[in-house]
Amino acid sequence: MEEPIKDKILFSREPEVFYGHHYTYADYLKIPFEGAMELIKGKIFKMSPSPSPYHQEVSGRIFTMISNYLWKQPCKVFSAPFDVILPKTNQDVMRSDVVLQPDICVICDLDLIKERGCFGPPDWVIEILSPSTTKRDFQDKFEIYESSGVKEYWIVEPLNQTVEVFVLENNKYHRITTYVKDDIVPCITLPELTINLEEVFVN
């Protein structure tokens, strides 16, 4: 008989990675761990300690701008903690080895939204950097969002007060530009929406 999931988990310093096993979404649902975590290519990562107040303020302002725009619109916006499960094409969702919790995501195909989260790629994902997540957001998640078909990806850097925007073209991300605090950022997913960064990066 296979040993229980909980007996296989080894805890280390942040980010906490559970070694020695390739986990799936089915395993993820059984892990007896309280707190947010992500599954990246079969490895479990415990989310960082609570984000800084400024991180939360920036996230909240962007979320509010999008949410206000989407009032009575066909798309929906969600903020973490919210599971986004990204199975490979034609793969049973329970066998997926990717479960992410974007800071903010916009989903226009409402059929993807189930009781436990989003099963498939959101249209637009926004990740807000913190010191412990920079590599994951710029490398691991970048590659996953690109290969999964997330059409628009923003990386927000609160400390430098910048936003990098990437748009999917021919299955590859094309970098639009880096926006700074005095810019107004157009949204590809929601063409009538713009984000005024002076209203986001308030000191």
C-alpha positions in Angstrom: 0.0 0.0 0.0 1.3 3.4 -0.9 2.2 5.6 2.0 -0.1 8.6 2.7 0.6 11.9 1.0 1.3 13.6 4.4 4.0 11.1 5.2 6.0 12.0 2.0 6.0 15.7 2.5 9.3 17.3 3.7 9.3 20.9 4.8 12.1 23.3 4.1 12.7 27.0 4.1 10.6 29.3 1.9 9.6 28.5 -0.7 8.7 25.2 0.8 9.2 22.5 -1.8 8.0 18.9 -1.2 10.6 16.7 -2.8 10.6 13.1 -3.9 7.3 12.8 -5.7 5.7 14.2 -8.8 2.3 15.6 -7.6 -0.9 16.0 -9.5 -4.0 17.9 -8.9 -5.6 14.8 -7.4 -2.7 14.8 -4.8 -3.0 18.5 -4.3 -6.6 18.1 -3.2 -5.5 15.6 -0.5 -2.5 17.4 1.0 -3.2 18.2 4.7 -1.7 21.6 4.7 -3.3 24.8 5.8 -2.4 27.8 3.8 -2.0 28.7 0.2 0.3 26.7 -2.1 0.9 26.2 -5.8 1.7 23.1 -7.9 4.4 23.9 -10.5 5.4 21.1 -12.9 4.6 18.5 -10.2 6.3 20.3 -7.3 4.4 21.8 -4.4 5.4 25.3 -3.3 4.1 26.9 -0.2 3.1 30.5 -0.8 5.2 33.2 0.8 4.2 34.6 4.2 1.5 37.3 4.0 2.4 39.9 1.3 3.5 43.4 2.4 0.8 46.0 2.9 1.9 47.9 -0.2 1.7 44.7 -2.3 -1.9 44.3 -1.0 -2.7 47.9 -1.7 -1.4 47.7 -5.3 -3.3 44.4 -5.9 -6.5 45.8 -4.3 -6.4 48.9 -6.5 -5.9 47.0 -9.7 -8.6 44.5 -8.8 -11.1 47.3 -7.9 -10.5 49.0 -11.2 -11.1 45.8 -13.2 -14.0 44.8 -11.0 -15.7 48.1 -11.4 -15.3 48.0 -15.2 -16.7 44.4 -15.3 -19.9 45.3 -13.5 -22.6 43.6 -15.6 -20.0 42.5 -18.2 -19.6 38.9 -19.4 -16.1 38.4 -17.9 -15.2 37.8 -14.3 -12.2 38.9 -12.2 -10.8 36.9 -9.3 -8.0 37.5 -6.8 -5.8 35.1 -4.8 -6.4 32.7 -3.2 -8.1 31.2 -6.3 -6.9 28.0 -7.9 -6.2 28.0 -11.6 -5.7 24.4 -12.8 -3.9 24.1 -16.1 -4.2 20.6 -17.6 -2.4 19.7 -20.8 -4.5 19.4 -23.9 -6.9 16.4 -23.8 -5.6 15.5 -20.3 -7.7 14.5 -17.4 -7.8 17.5 -15.1 -7.0 15.3 -12.1 -3.6 14.5 -13.8 -2.6 18.1 -14.2 0.7 18.9 -12.5 0.1 22.7 -12.5 -2.2 24.6 -10.1 -1.4 28.3 -9.7 -2.9 31.1 -7.7 -2.5 34.3 -9.7 -2.7 37.6 -7.8 -5.5 38.6 -10.2 -7.0 36.9 -13.2 -9.8 37.7 -15.7 -11.8 34.9 -17.2 -14.2 35.4 -20.1 -15.0 31.8 -20.8 -17.3 31.3 -17.8 -17.6 27.5 -18.6 -14.0 27.3 -17.1 -15.2 28.4 -13.7 -16.1 25.5 -11.4 -16.7 25.2 -7.7 -13.0 24.6 -6.9 -11.5 27.3 -9.3 -10.7 27.8 -13.0 -10.1 24.7 -15.1 -8.2 26.1 -18.0 -6.3 29.3 -19.0 -7.7 32.7 -17.9 -7.7 35.4 -20.6 -5.6 37.8 -18.5 -3.3 37.1 -15.6 -1.6 39.7 -13.3 1.2 38.7 -11.0 2.4 41.3 -8.4 6.1 40.7 -7.5 7.4 40.2 -4.0 11.1 39.4 -3.3 10.4 35.6 -2.9 8.3 35.2 -6.1 10.4 37.1 -8.7 11.9 34.0 -10.3 8.7 32.1 -10.3 6.7 35.0 -11.9 9.4 35.9 -14.5 10.4 32.3 -15.4 8.3 29.4 -14.2 4.9 31.0 -14.4 5.8 33.0 -17.5 6.5 29.7 -19.4 3.4 28.0 -18.0 1.1 30.9 -18.8 2.6 31.1 -22.3 2.3 27.4 -23.1 -1.2 27.2 -21.6 -2.6 30.0 -23.8 -3.1 32.9 -21.3 -3.5 35.7 -23.8 -2.3 38.6 -21.7 0.2 38.6 -18.8 1.2 41.5 -16.6 4.0 41.5 -14.2 3.7 44.3 -11.7 6.7 45.5 -9.7 5.5 47.5 -6.7 8.9 48.7 -5.5 10.0 50.0 -8.9 6.5 51.0 -9.7 6.5 49.4 -13.2 4.3 47.1 -15.2 5.5 44.8 -17.9 2.9 43.7 -20.4 3.1 40.5 -22.6 0.6 39.5 -25.2 0.4 36.0 -26.8 1.1 36.0 -30.5 1.6 32.7 -32.4 1.8 30.8 -29.1 4.7 33.0 -27.9 4.6 36.0 -25.6 5.4 39.3 -27.3 6.6 42.0 -24.9 4.7 45.2 -25.4 6.7 47.5 -23.1 7.5 48.5 -19.6 5.0 51.0 -18.2 6.0 53.4 -15.4 4.1 55.4 -12.8 2.9 58.2 -15.0 1.6 55.9 -17.7 -1.9 54.8 -18.5 -1.9 51.1 -19.5 -4.3 49.9 -22.2 -5.7 46.4 -21.6 -5.7 44.0 -24.6 -8.3 41.6 -23.1 -10.7 44.5 -22.2 -10.0 47.1 -24.9 -12.2 49.8 -23.3 -10.4 49.5 -20.0 -7.2 51.5 -19.1 -5.3 51.3 -15.8 -3.9 54.7 -14.6 -0.7 53.7 -12.8 -0.7 57.0 -10.8 -3.8 55.7 -9.1 -2.2 52.3 -8.6 1.2 53.2 -7.2 0.2 55.6 -4.5 2.9 56.2 -1.9 
